[in-house]
Structure formats: structure tokens, C-alpha cells
Amino acid sequence: MKNVRVQTWEEFKGLAIKQKPKSIVYIIAQSIPTKNLTSLKLLLPLEGVQYIFTDTAKGDKLRRTGIPIRTDKKGNRFLEDADIKNFLKTQLQRKDLRILSYWTI
């Protein structure tokens, strides 16, 4: 399978709308310590190719998508699964789209 990095959210969104995949997979990556960096990878698996979009933290949200970064009582920053799923369903306007965490499949 070929991996293709997508540079912008708009390009990834366009591919997802045009190709109408059954599912999108996301990976939340946190650095150590988690107070410093949180990032999100979105994977769009299609036949023979997998498109990958990466978004990183900037302040209290992700730089390209604007998904909020939450902070727990200890000051650790994290992404909420529900925020990611709601963002994708709203942006892609697909209620039937399966949005899966890489760690749960």
C-alpha cells in the first residue's frame, strides 16, 4: 500500500468527500511530557493508497483544523475523542462515516 502525505485540511477533506470512504482512522499522539505537544493524524484508507494528514498543536487548539486541546487538572493536554468525531462528521457531512481510533481497531 502506498502512503501519501496530504499537506492541508482542505485537500484531505476534498479527498474524503470525493472518495466517500466507509471509514477514517485517527491517531492521537502525545509527546512526553504531555504538557508540551499534542498532535493528530488522520488516515484515509482507499484501495491501494492511504492518505495521511497531520495536525499539530498551536495554543489551545490544533493548528489546521481548530479542534480544541483540553487540559486536565494536572496540566496535561489532550484531545477528546468526541471532539475529533464531531469535527469530522460536521466537516464531511456524513452521518454514516465510521470514525475509528487506531488504538481501538
Residue, then its C-alpha position, 0 to 999 in steps of 0.5 A: m500500500k502506498n502512503v501519501r502525505v496530504q499537506t492541508w485540511e482542505e485537500f484531505k477533506g476534498l479527498a474524503i468527500k470525493q472518495k466517500p470512504k466507509s471509514i477514517v482512522y485517527i491517531i492521537a499522539q502525545s509527546i512526553p511530557t504531555k504538557n508540551l505537544t499534542s498532535l493528530k493524524l488522520l488516515l484515509p484508507l482507499e484501495g491501494v493508497q492511504y492518505i495521511f494528514t497531520d495536525t499539530a498543536k498551536g495554543d489551545k487548539l490544533r493548528r489546521t483544523g481548530i479542534p480544541i486541546r483540553t487540559d486536565k487538572k494536572g496540566n496535561r493536554f489532550l484531545e477528546d475523542a468526541d471532539i475529533k468525531n464531531f469535527l469530522k462528521t460536521q466537516l464531511q457531512r456524513k452521518d454514516l462515516r465510521i470514525l475509528s481510533y487506531w488504538t481501538i481497531 
